[in-house]
Amino acid sequence: MADIRTPHPQYTANKPKWDQIRTEVEGDAAVKKKGQMYLPFPVSLPTSITDSDDFKRQYEIYLFGALFVNFTAQSIEDLVASVFSRNPIVDEDFPEELEYLNLPDTSKEICTALVSYGNAMLLVDYPTIEGEITREQQEQQQIAAYYSVYDPLDVLNWQTIKVGGVTRVYRVVLHSKIVNSNNQYEDVYRELSIATGVYTIQIYNLDGEAVGAPTSPRGANGETFAEIPAIFLGVEANDTGISPSPIQGIADTNLKHYQNTAELQHTIDYIGYPMLTITGAPPGFIDAMDEPNADGSKKRITVGASQALTIEGETGDAKLLQINPELVHFKQLEQLEKSMAEQGYRIKSDKSGVESAQSLTIRNSGNTSKLSSIATQIENAIKSSMRYINAYMSTDVPDDFKFDLVKNYLQLSPDSNLINTLNGLVNGGRIPDYVLYDYLTETEILSEDVDYETLRNDSDVVEYDVPLTNNVGSNG
């Protein structure tokens, strides 16, 4: 049997980039802990030097001078906030007994993983129960299905098979945590597999040794599952394919920015402060200055408490030497910061940010951004997961129940004609009423405090407290 710790080839290929993003999200201390992996010394030196204590001390000074400004984490936070600029709209018929699933928080956790890494896995978990269990027993014993969200670094391996032209996952190995017999969290591997047609879970310790016997979760009707109740998510599609991280470019630029701060500080440490420079000293003056005084002290030319830099030559002069404020490092930092801002904008709009948001709204209203696609994949995954929830909890939520996230991230100008048209279509039963609700909230006509159900039950909540325009971008 293969070692449970053997990763999938695509995991091995993508792990360095995923590690980089996770490290950056953790912040300055985690990035600096990586040393020369993320902050190489600017001069290539032989190992005979880099292994020396003197070099290690010098590199510590160089590392200390670097500043990691966490643009990566901030970008992830901003992009996720865009998707959740309002609460998700959940079907009014969604069962009260399933509200504990907290769909908004679960979807936000998935969104964070997808924005960060491009991939995630949603697993519907359930305690191991023998035989059939009633709803009353579930409530009395507080037994319930729950969601577990895994980012790709914790999905070590996966295998698929085609059944009737449909690709199905039949084995997944996860890095996970369990509560052990001492009531403490323990890192383990969980193998989810279909063994002889039955969904089975086997726990392994970090040495790859099986712990206990395999278990087979059962639904509320006492029957086992014939598939793994998990959904793989990507940026463009929900499958096991690897999607590039949407913020990889920002993460790479963030590292370059970090490296530039080290170079800038290194330069400032050497020439950043005004230094008196004397030229035209007589030949042999510098060698003579190297000879100690009679009392053993070092000869120095000082100005106040500072030492002067002396250069031998024919023409005498004295001046202050100082760093050029137009130094290339300053400009590079500005350019890198601008680049990261533009990359974040493109994830929302798929455009460069040169055009105004208004013109993009008009010219490219049909375009689908990466962020919008991520929101769509999350909606689909939550809806698809309900068949597993239903099996565990004996509920009857349809796969197409309403679960809606924000997918338009460009600020729209309110259009009175469009509002009247949408209202007429809603009243005529030609479009769902939540379409009008989405537009009113996205154009900030409707306060975010007014939820979907309130709007359905009380038409007086709509207060037009902003000027409306007859056409997008016009005045009227």
C-alpha positions as CSV (number, residue, x, y, z in Angstrom):
1,M,0.0,0.0,0.0
2,A,1.3,3.5,-0.9
3,D,2.4,5.8,1.9
4,I,-0.6,7.9,3.0
5,R,1.7,10.9,3.1
6,T,2.5,10.8,-0.6
7,P,1.1,13.9,-2.2
8,H,-0.6,14.4,-5.5
9,P,1.9,15.6,-8.2
10,Q,-0.1,18.8,-8.7
11,Y,0.0,19.4,-4.9
12,T,3.8,19.1,-5.1
13,A,4.0,21.4,-8.1
14,N,1.8,24.1,-6.5
15,K,2.8,23.9,-2.8
16,P,5.7,26.5,-3.0
17,K,3.3,29.2,-4.3
18,W,0.6,28.2,-1.7
19,D,3.2,28.3,1.0
20,Q,4.3,31.7,-0.1
21,I,0.8,33.1,0.1
22,R,0.1,31.5,3.5
23,T,3.3,32.9,4.9
24,E,2.6,36.4,3.6
25,V,-0.9,36.3,5.1
26,E,0.7,35.4,8.5
27,G,2.7,38.6,8.3
28,D,6.1,40.1,8.9
29,A,7.4,37.6,11.5
30,A,6.5,34.6,9.3
31,V,8.1,36.2,6.2
32,K,11.3,37.1,8.0
33,K,11.5,33.6,9.4
34,K,12.0,32.3,5.9
35,G,15.3,34.2,5.7
36,Q,17.0,34.2,2.3
37,M,14.2,32.2,0.7
38,Y,12.2,35.4,0.5
39,L,15.0,38.0,1.1
40,P,18.2,36.9,-0.6
41,F,21.3,38.9,0.2
42,P,21.9,41.3,-2.8
43,V,25.5,40.0,-3.5
44,S,26.2,36.4,-4.4
45,L,28.8,35.1,-2.1
46,P,30.6,31.7,-1.7
47,T,29.4,29.4,1.1
48,S,32.8,29.9,2.8
49,I,31.6,33.4,3.5
50,T,27.8,32.9,4.0
51,D,28.5,30.2,6.6
52,S,30.6,32.5,8.7
53,D,29.4,34.1,11.9
54,D,30.4,37.6,10.5
55,F,28.1,37.2,7.5
56,K,25.2,35.9,9.6
57,R,25.5,39.0,11.8
58,Q,25.5,41.2,8.7
59,Y,22.5,39.4,7.2
60,E,20.6,39.8,10.5
61,I,21.1,43.6,10.2
62,Y,20.0,43.4,6.6
63,L,16.9,41.4,7.5
64,F,16.0,43.6,10.4
65,G,16.0,46.6,8.1
66,A,13.4,45.0,5.8
67,L,9.8,46.0,6.2
68,F,7.0,43.7,5.1
69,V,3.9,45.7,4.5
70,N,1.1,43.1,4.2
71,F,-0.6,44.2,1.0
72,T,-1.4,40.5,0.3
73,A,-3.5,40.0,3.4
74,Q,-5.1,43.4,2.9
75,S,-6.0,42.6,-0.7
76,I,-7.6,39.3,0.3
77,E,-9.6,41.1,3.0
78,D,-10.8,43.8,0.6
79,L,-11.8,41.3,-2.1
80,V,-13.7,39.1,0.3
81,A,-15.4,42.2,1.7
82,S,-16.6,43.1,-1.8
83,V,-18.4,39.7,-2.1
84,F,-20.0,40.3,1.3
85,S,-20.7,44.0,1.1
86,R,-24.2,42.8,2.0
87,N,-25.4,39.6,3.7
88,P,-26.1,36.7,1.4
89,I,-29.7,36.4,0.3
90,V,-31.0,33.0,1.5
91,D,-34.3,31.4,0.4
92,E,-37.2,32.4,2.7
93,D,-38.2,28.7,2.9
94,F,-34.7,27.6,4.2
95,P,-35.4,25.4,7.2
96,E,-35.0,27.0,10.6
97,E,-33.4,23.8,12.0
98,L,-30.5,24.3,9.5
99,E,-29.8,27.9,10.4
100,Y,-27.0,26.6,12.7
101,L,-25.0,25.9,9.5
102,N,-24.4,29.6,9.3
103,L,-24.2,29.8,5.5
104,P,-22.8,33.4,5.5
105,D,-19.7,32.5,7.6
106,T,-19.1,29.2,5.8
107,S,-19.3,30.9,2.4
108,K,-17.0,33.7,3.6
109,E,-14.4,31.0,4.7
110,I,-14.6,29.4,1.3
111,C,-14.3,32.8,-0.4
112,T,-11.1,33.6,1.6
113,A,-9.6,30.3,0.5
114,L,-10.5,30.8,-3.2
115,V,-9.3,34.4,-3.3
116,S,-6.0,33.4,-1.5
117,Y,-5.2,30.1,-3.3
118,G,-7.6,29.6,-6.2
119,N,-8.9,26.3,-4.8
120,A,-10.7,25.0,-1.8
121,M,-12.7,21.9,-0.6
122,L,-16.0,21.9,1.2
123,L,-16.7,18.7,3.2
124,V,-20.0,17.9,4.8
125,D,-19.0,16.1,8.0
126,Y,-21.1,14.1,10.5
127,P,-20.4,12.2,13.7
128,T,-20.2,8.4,13.3
129,I,-23.6,6.9,14.3
130,E,-24.7,3.3,14.1
131,G,-28.1,2.6,12.6
132,E,-31.0,4.9,11.8
133,I,-31.5,8.1,13.8
134,T,-34.6,10.2,14.2
135,R,-34.8,14.0,14.1
136,E,-35.8,13.9,17.8
137,Q,-32.7,11.9,18.7
138,Q,-30.5,14.3,16.7
139,E,-31.9,17.2,18.7
140,Q,-31.6,15.5,22.0
141,Q,-28.1,14.3,21.5
142,Q,-27.1,17.4,19.5
143,I,-26.0,15.4,16.6
144,A,-25.8,17.4,13.4
145,A,-24.1,17.6,10.0
146,Y,-21.5,20.4,9.8
147,Y,-19.2,22.0,7.2
148,S,-15.4,21.7,7.1
149,V,-13.6,24.0,4.7
150,Y,-10.1,23.0,3.6
151,D,-7.6,25.2,1.7
152,P,-5.4,23.4,-0.9
153,L,-2.4,23.1,1.4
154,D,-4.5,20.7,3.6
155,V,-5.8,18.6,0.7
156,L,-2.7,16.4,0.2
157,N,-4.0,13.9,-2.4
158,W,-7.1,13.1,-4.4
159,Q,-8.0,10.5,-7.0
160,T,-10.9,10.5,-9.5
161,I,-12.7,8.0,-11.6
162,K,-15.2,8.3,-14.5
163,V,-18.6,6.8,-13.9
164,G,-21.0,7.0,-16.8
165,G,-19.1,9.9,-18.2
166,V,-19.1,11.8,-14.9
167,T,-15.9,12.4,-13.0
168,R,-16.2,11.4,-9.4
169,V,-13.7,11.7,-6.5
170,Y,-13.1,8.3,-4.9
171,R,-10.2,9.1,-2.6
172,V,-9.1,12.2,-0.7
173,V,-6.3,12.6,1.9
174,L,-6.6,15.5,4.2
175,H,-4.3,17.1,6.8
176,S,-6.7,17.7,9.6
177,K,-7.1,18.0,13.4
178,I,-9.0,15.8,15.8
179,V,-9.7,15.8,19.5
180,N,-7.7,12.9,21.0
181,S,-8.5,10.9,24.1
182,N,-6.7,13.5,26.2
183,N,-9.2,16.1,24.9
184,Q,-6.4,17.9,23.0
185,Y,-6.2,18.8,19.3
186,E,-3.9,16.4,17.4
187,D,-2.6,16.7,13.8
188,V,-3.6,13.7,11.7
189,Y,-4.3,12.6,8.2
190,R,-7.8,11.7,7.2
191,E,-8.3,9.4,4.3
192,L,-11.8,9.6,2.7
193,S,-12.4,6.8,0.3
194,I,-15.0,4.7,-1.4
195,A,-14.2,1.1,-0.3
196,T,-16.4,-1.5,-2.0
197,G,-18.9,1.1,-2.8
198,V,-19.2,2.6,0.7
199,Y,-17.9,6.0,1.9
200,T,-15.2,5.2,4.5
201,I,-13.0,7.4,6.8
202,Q,-9.6,6.2,8.1
203,I,-7.4,8.2,10.5
204,Y,-3.6,8.1,10.3
205,N,-1.0,9.7,12.6
206,L,1.7,11.9,11.1
207,D,4.0,8.9,10.8
208,G,1.5,7.4,8.3
209,E,0.3,4.7,10.7
210,A,-3.5,3.8,10.8
211,V,-5.2,4.8,14.1
212,G,-8.2,2.8,15.0
213,A,-10.6,1.1,12.6
214,P,-12.2,2.7,9.6
215,T,-15.7,4.2,10.0
216,S,-18.5,4.7,7.6
217,P,-20.8,7.6,8.3
218,R,-24.6,7.0,7.8
219,G,-27.4,9.2,6.9
220,A,-30.5,9.8,9.0
221,N,-32.1,6.7,7.4
222,G,-29.2,4.5,8.6
223,E,-27.8,3.9,5.2
224,T,-24.2,4.5,4.2
225,F,-23.0,6.8,1.5
226,A,-21.9,5.7,-2.0
227,E,-19.9,8.9,-2.6
228,I,-17.6,11.3,-0.7
229,P,-19.8,14.2,0.5
230,A,-17.2,16.8,-0.6
231,I,-17.1,19.5,-3.2
232,F,-13.9,20.8,-4.8
233,L,-14.0,24.4,-5.7
234,G,-12.0,26.5,-8.2
235,V,-12.1,30.0,-9.6
236,E,-13.8,29.1,-12.9
237,A,-15.3,25.7,-12.1
238,N,-16.0,23.4,-9.2
239,D,-13.7,20.4,-9.9
240,T,-10.4,19.0,-8.9
241,G,-8.5,21.1,-11.5
242,I,-5.9,23.5,-10.1
243,S,-6.8,27.2,-10.5
244,P,-4.0,29.8,-10.3
245,S,-4.3,32.0,-7.3
246,P,-6.1,35.3,-8.2
247,I,-3.7,37.2,-5.9
248,Q,-0.5,35.4,-6.9
249,G,0.7,38.6,-8.8
250,I,0.0,40.7,-5.7
251,A,1.9,38.2,-3.5
252,D,4.9,38.2,-5.8
253,T,4.9,42.0,-6.0
254,N,4.5,42.2,-2.3
255,L,7.7,40.2,-1.9
256,K,9.5,42.4,-4.3
257,H,8.4,45.4,-2.3
258,Y,9.7,43.8,0.9
259,Q,13.1,43.2,-0.8
260,N,13.2,46.8,-1.9
261,T,12.6,48.1,1.6
262,A,15.6,46.0,2.7
263,E,17.8,47.5,-0.1
264,L,16.6,51.0,0.7
265,Q,17.3,50.7,4.4
266,H,20.7,49.1,3.6
267,T,21.5,52.1,1.5
268,I,20.3,54.6,4.1
269,D,22.4,52.9,6.8
270,Y,25.6,53.5,4.7
271,I,24.9,56.9,3.0
272,G,21.6,58.1,4.3
273,Y,22.9,60.7,6.7
274,P,24.9,63.8,5.8
275,M,28.7,63.1,6.0
276,L,31.5,65.6,5.8
277,T,33.7,64.7,2.9
278,I,37.2,66.3,2.6
279,T,39.1,66.0,-0.6
280,G,42.7,67.0,-1.5
281,A,44.5,65.5,1.5
282,P,48.2,65.2,1.0
283,P,49.6,61.8,-0.2
284,G,50.2,59.4,2.7
285,F,47.7,61.2,4.9
286,I,45.3,58.3,5.1
287,D,48.0,55.8,6.0
288,A,49.3,58.1,8.7
289,M,45.8,58.4,10.1
290,D,45.7,54.6,10.4
291,E,48.6,54.8,12.8
292,P,47.3,54.9,16.5
293,N,48.1,57.8,18.8
294,A,50.7,57.5,21.4
295,D,48.1,56.5,24.0
296,G,46.8,53.8,21.6
297,S,43.7,55.7,20.6
298,K,42.6,56.0,16.9
299,K,43.3,59.2,15.0
300,R,40.1,60.8,13.8
301,I,39.1,64.0,12.0
302,T,35.8,64.9,13.7
303,V,33.2,67.6,13.2
304,G,31.3,67.8,16.5
305,A,30.6,64.1,17.2
306,S,30.8,63.0,13.6
307,Q,33.7,61.5,11.6
308,A,34.7,63.0,8.3
309,L,35.4,60.9,5.1
310,T,38.9,61.9,3.8
311,I,40.0,61.4,0.2
312,E,43.6,62.1,-1.0
313,G,44.1,64.3,-4.1
314,E,45.4,67.5,-5.5
315,T,42.3,69.7,-5.2
316,G,41.2,70.5,-1.7
317,D,37.5,70.7,-0.8
318,A,35.0,70.0,1.9
319,K,31.3,69.1,1.4
320,L,28.4,67.2,2.8
321,L,27.7,63.9,1.1
322,Q,24.0,62.7,1.4
323,I,21.7,60.2,-0.3
324,N,19.9,61.4,-3.4
325,P,16.2,61.8,-2.6
326,E,15.5,60.7,-6.2
327,L,17.1,57.3,-5.5
328,V,15.7,54.6,-7.7
329,H,14.5,52.5,-4.6
330,F,12.0,55.2,-3.7
331,K,10.5,55.2,-7.2
332,Q,10.5,51.4,-7.3
333,L,8.5,51.2,-4.1
334,E,5.9,53.6,-5.4
335,Q,5.6,51.7,-8.7
336,L,5.2,48.3,-6.8
337,E,2.5,49.8,-4.6
338,K,0.6,51.1,-7.6
339,S,1.0,47.8,-9.4
340,M,-0.6,45.9,-6.4
341,A,-3.5,48.3,-6.3
342,E,-4.2,47.9,-10.1
343,Q,-3.9,44.1,-9.8
344,G,-6.5,44.1,-7.1
345,Y,-8.8,46.2,-9.3
346,R,-8.4,43.8,-12.2
347,I,-9.5,40.8,-10.0
348,K,-12.8,42.6,-9.5
349,S,-13.3,44.0,-13.0
350,D,-10.9,42.2,-15.4
351,K,-9.8,45.6,-16.6
352,S,-6.6,47.7,-16.0
353,G,-8.1,50.5,-13.8
354,V,-7.2,53.2,-16.3
355,E,-10.8,53.6,-17.3
356,S,-13.2,55.0,-14.7
357,A,-15.6,52.6,-13.0
358,Q,-18.5,54.4,-14.6
359,S,-17.2,53.9,-18.2
360,L,-16.4,50.2,-17.3
361,T,-20.0,49.8,-16.1
362,I,-21.3,51.0,-19.5
363,R,-18.8,49.4,-21.8
364,N,-18.2,46.1,-20.1
365,S,-21.4,45.4,-18.1
366,G,-21.4,41.8,-19.5
367,N,-17.9,40.9,-18.4
368,T,-17.5,38.4,-15.7
369,S,-14.6,39.2,-13.3
370,K,-12.6,36.5,-11.4
371,L,-14.2,37.7,-8.2
372,S,-17.7,37.3,-9.7
373,S,-16.8,33.8,-10.9
374,I,-15.6,32.9,-7.4
375,A,-18.9,34.1,-5.9
376,T,-20.8,32.0,-8.5
377,Q,-18.8,28.8,-7.6
378,I,-19.5,29.4,-3.9
379,E,-23.2,29.7,-4.6
380,N,-23.2,26.5,-6.6
381,A,-21.2,24.6,-3.9
382,I,-23.5,25.6,-1.1
383,K,-26.5,24.6,-3.1
384,S,-24.9,21.3,-4.2
385,S,-24.0,20.5,-0.6
386,M,-27.6,20.5,0.5
387,R,-28.2,17.0,-0.8
388,Y,-25.6,15.7,1.7
389,I,-27.1,17.9,4.4
390,N,-30.5,16.5,3.6
391,A,-29.3,12.9,3.8
392,Y,-27.7,13.5,7.2
393,M,-30.4,15.6,8.7
394,S,-33.6,14.2,7.0
395,T,-34.4,17.7,5.5
396,D,-35.7,18.5,2.1
397,V,-33.9,21.6,0.8
398,P,-33.9,21.6,-3.0
399,D,-30.6,21.9,-4.9
400,D,-31.8,25.1,-6.5
401,F,-32.8,26.9,-3.3
402,K,-31.9,30.6,-3.4
403,F,-28.5,31.6,-2.1
404,D,-27.2,34.8,-3.6
405,L,-23.9,36.6,-3.1
406,V,-22.8,40.0,-4.5
407,K,-21.4,39.7,-8.0
408,N,-21.3,43.3,-9.2
409,Y,-18.4,45.2,-7.7
410,L,-18.4,48.5,-9.7
411,Q,-20.4,51.3,-8.1
412,L,-23.5,51.9,-10.2
413,S,-25.3,55.3,-10.5
414,P,-29.0,55.0,-9.7
415,D,-31.3,55.1,-12.7
416,S,-34.9,56.0,-12.0
417,N,-36.2,54.6,-15.4
418,L,-34.5,51.3,-14.7
419,I,-36.0,51.1,-11.2
420,N,-39.5,51.7,-12.6
421,T,-38.9,49.1,-15.3
422,L,-37.6,46.5,-12.8
423,N,-40.5,47.3,-10.5
424,G,-43.0,46.7,-13.3
425,L,-41.4,43.4,-14.2
426,V,-41.5,42.3,-10.6
427,N,-45.2,43.3,-10.3
428,G,-45.9,41.4,-13.5
429,G,-44.3,38.3,-12.2
430,R,-41.7,38.3,-15.0
431,I,-38.6,38.5,-12.8
432,P,-37.9,37.6,-9.2
433,D,-38.3,40.5,-6.7
434,Y,-34.7,40.0,-5.4
435,V,-33.4,41.4,-8.7
436,L,-34.9,44.8,-7.7
437,Y,-33.6,44.4,-4.2
438,D,-30.0,43.7,-5.4
439,Y,-30.1,46.8,-7.6
440,L,-31.5,49.1,-4.8
441,T,-28.7,47.9,-2.4
442,E,-25.9,48.0,-5.0
443,T,-26.8,51.6,-5.9
444,E,-27.1,52.5,-2.2
445,I,-30.7,53.6,-2.5
446,L,-31.7,51.0,0.0
447,S,-29.9,50.9,3.3
448,E,-27.9,47.8,4.0
449,D,-29.8,47.6,7.3
450,V,-33.0,46.7,5.3
451,D,-32.9,43.0,4.6
452,Y,-34.6,41.2,1.8
453,E,-37.6,39.9,3.9
454,T,-38.3,43.4,5.2
455,L,-38.4,44.8,1.7
456,R,-40.9,42.1,0.7
457,N,-43.2,42.8,3.6
458,D,-43.1,46.6,3.7
459,S,-42.8,48.7,0.5
460,D,-42.4,51.9,2.6
461,V,-38.8,51.1,3.5
462,V,-37.5,52.4,0.1
463,E,-36.5,56.0,0.7
464,Y,-35.0,57.7,-2.3
465,D,-32.5,59.8,-0.3
466,V,-30.0,60.1,-3.2
467,P,-30.4,62.0,-6.5
468,L,-31.6,59.6,-9.3
469,T,-30.5,59.9,-12.9
470,N,-32.4,59.0,-16.0
471,N,-29.3,57.4,-17.6
472,V,-26.1,56.0,-16.2
473,G,-23.6,58.8,-16.0
474,S,-26.0,61.6,-16.9
475,N,-27.4,64.4,-14.7
476,G,-31.1,64.8,-14.4
